[in-house]
Amino acid sequence: MASSTAAPWKQLLVNALQANAPLKHSSFFQLATIGFNGRPSNRTVVFRGFQEGSDKIQINTDYRSRKIEDIKHCPFGEICWYFTDSWEQFRINGTIDIIDGSNPDPVKLQQRERAWFASSLKSRLQYLGPSPGLPCISEEPCNEYPLDPSTGPVGAFCLLVLDPEEVDYLNLKSNERLIYTSKRNGDGGQCWMLEKINP
Amino acid sequence: MASSTAAPWKQLLVNALQANAPLKHSSFFQLATIGFNGRPSNRTVVFRGFQEGSDKIQINTDYRSRKIEDIKHCPFGEICWYFTDSWEQFRINGTIDIIDGSNPDPVKLQQRERAWFASSLKSRLQYLGPSPGLPCISEEPCNEYPLDPSTGPVGAFCLLVLDPEEVDYLNLKSNERLIYTSKRNGDGGQCWMLEKINP
């Protein structure tokens, strides 16, 4: 059992990101949530870094996408992140916080603004397009809107922050599997239990 | 609206498999289910082909793994399959059938046997190892069991068959998104509705 401010699995993940960095798709992972209909839902999203000074994982998304309704209904998610070069898998289960423009917390609004300016202009333009998931009514490409680079986050831009509670690490080269489980201390701190299990 | 025996999205998937065939990991996808604790669960699994003459998707798994309990509790799953070369994503939602050695249906037992012999000897050996997910009590590698190539499926070997009901196809190169939804006819047949939606 280890108690520290930086989660002990975080260094494994940082190493995997470095080892697989030449592959553009190494920053993509699959996020599972539970849909409004009670069925699992699963999609590829882009890793937008850890929240500053923490092990929370950031994802940008469109507030109009179906996953927002899903997460409002059931805030739990599991990331499955498979690194194709190093044969490592991270399954990261946790609770997801939705930070949109109406969030009452000024610190969270700042985080959302930082995430907006950290993404490319091309990425930002997507949030000006038509609602994702709605019937496509135009044959024209819809992303030809002007956007000033200094313009702050638009209404549809939303930051998701996943707070990890369990991390299941599998290394297919060494055939090793580790489970990290978060426990809250009485004083509000967090510690991580580590167990080696059969792959 | 199209009605046919072969699902209209199947050819798109077959094409993607061919286009991405040089990448070993193109046969891997992420399967989301709902855990016993009501939280989403997500892991990488290997595509083991379509069930003969159908568009059902086969996955091999260990009967002792946690996902079996999950699927018994909630039979729904969503595959997220991202092809890193062609930038195509398939989200395939459906119901999962568990076929283990105690299945009363002789046709399903045959399918399970075929899946066993279609997998490599190395893959088969995994089912003789210790229970996945249990604490690792040995420091020794545990997969040094003898296995005769003509031996049929062992008790832990299990075939999962996902019957697709909705397929959400996204092409990030053409920026096109299509939703295929299955409808059952009165006569027990199946037809697929197609809708083009915003990505």
Interface residues (C-beta under 8 A of the other chain):
Chain A: L23 H25 F28 Q30 L31 A32 T33 I34 G38 R39 P40 S41 N42 R43 T44 C74 F76 G77 E78 I79 C80 Y82 T84 Q89 R91 N93 G129 P130 S131 P132 G133 L134 P135 C136 P141 C142 N143 N175 R177 E195 K196 I197 N198 P199
Chain B: L23 H25 F28 Q30 L31 A32 T33 I34 G38 R39 P40 S41 N42 R43 T44 C74 F76 G77 E78 I79 C80 Y82 T84 Q89 R91 N93 G129 P130 S131 P132 G133 L134 P135 C136 P141 C142 N143 N175 R177 E195 K196 I197 N198 P199
